[in-house]
Amino acid sequence: MADQPETLSNGADNQPAIGLIAQYVKDLSFENPNAPAVYQWQTQPDIDVQFNISTDLVTDEVHEVALKVTVKATTENGTAFAVDMVYGALFGMRNVPEDQVRPFMLAEAPRLIFPFARRVLADAVRDGGFPPLMLDPIDFGGLYMQQAQQAEQLAEGAVGGNA
């Protein structure tokens, strides 16, 4: 009898559930400091792209994921353009095991919202008078796993160093 699943009375829901509630541009800044001279420059700019992911608990069942993207395009003549964007999303989470929340928030959630953030970024660069910036897809899951392994190795090193 102990192997029987617990029956839910009155429509009670105890299954894990995650849903995207909203996504939005939280902050967007585009700078074109050398216009109009920049449009005469002949060299291709070097483009530096940086990402950062942050999470925040909004309510017991609502989490925010914020994907910060910073792009700077420079040549020997100076800065062609600079973009700072924070693209956010709200996710509702119910009955999700605690050990699964962090991987979802730092790997899966950014994967889901990245295509939308990439489009906003491409449009901002295009609207600034440059060819649209098309960022390559990012393996957020792989990055999360890599960072988790590095953190584990650091923790093992700290424990080993104290012994």
N, C-alpha and C positions, 0 to 999 in steps of 0.2 A: 504494500500500500504506500510505502514511503517513496517508491519510484514514480508515482503518479504526479503529473504536474499540478501545481496549485491552481484551483479553479478561481476565476475572477468573478466576483459577484457585482451585480449592478453596473456592468460595463467598465469596471476599473481597468486602468491601463498601466501596466508595469513594464512594457516593452521599451527598449531604448529608442529614442527618436531624436533626429536632428533636422532642422529646417532652416532655410535661408529666409529671413524676415525682410531685410532691406539691404541695399548697397548704395553707396553715395560717395561723392567727392567731398572729403572733409576739408581739404586745403589744396589749393593749386596756385602756384606762382610761376610765371614765365617771364624771363628777362632776356632782352635783346640789347645789351649795353652798347654795341658798336654799330647799330643801325644809323644811317643807311650804308655806311662804308662796308659792312660785312657782306653785302650782296655783290660786291666787286672782287672779293677775295677769291683767288684761284685755287688755293690748296684745300684738300679735304680735311675737315677737323678730326682731331682725336676725340673720341667720345668715351667718357667715363660714366658708368652706370653703377649705382649703389642701391641696395635693397635693405630694408629693415622691416621686421614684422613685430608688431606689439599686440597684446591682447588685454582685454579688460572685462571684468565681470560687471555687467550693467544691473541685472537682477539675479535672483537665484537660478532662473532658467534662461536668461538672455546674456550672451557673450558678444563682445565686439572684437573684431579682428581689424587691425589697421596695417595696410601695406604701404610703407613709405618708399617712394622711388625718387632718387636724386640723380639728375643727368646734367653733365657739363660737357659742352663741345668747345674745344679750344684749338687754335692754330698758333703759328709763330706770331701772327698779327694780334692775337688776343682772344677773348671769349666770343664765340659765335652766338651761343645761347646757353641758358641755364634754366632747368626746370626742377621744381620741387613739388611733389604731389603726395598727399596722403589720401589713399582710397580706402574707405571703410565698409564694413558689412556687419550686420547683426545676425546672429545665429541663435535660434531657440534650441535648447538642449534639455531633454527630459530623460531620466532613468539611464543616463550614460555612465558606465563605470568610471570612477575617478582616474584610473590609469589610462583611459582612452581619451580624456578631454584634451590634454596637452598635445598629443600627436595630431589630433584632429585640428586644433586651433593653429598649430604651427606648420602643418604640412598640407592637409587636405583643404582647409578653408582658403589659404592663399592660392592653391591650385585652382579652386573654383572661381575666385574673383579676379585672378590675374588677367584673363583675356579682356575683361571689361576695363580694367585699369590701363592695360596696354593701348586700348582704343582711345581712351581719353587723352593719354600721353601723346599718341601719334597725332591726334587732332590738334592738340595745343601747339605742337612743334610745327605742323603744317600751317595753322592759322598765324603763326609767327613769321611765315614767309620762307620756311625751309621745307625740304622734302620730308614727308612723314617719317618719324622714327619708328621702325618696326623692330621691336625687341624679340629675340628668340624665346621660345618657351623655356621655362625654368622647371627643373625637377625639385620641387619643394620637399617631396618625400625623401629623396636622396640626400638633400642638404640637411634635413632634420636628422636622419640616421647618422650622417657624418658628424654632426655636432654632438649628438647623443654619445657616440663612441668616443669622441675627444673628451667629453666631460667625464665619462666613465674612466678613461685612461688617466686623466688628471686626478680623479678621486682615488684610484688605485695607487698612483704615485705618491699622493699625500699620505695615504695610510701606510704604504711601504716605507716612506721616508721617516715616519714617526716611530717605527717599530725598533 
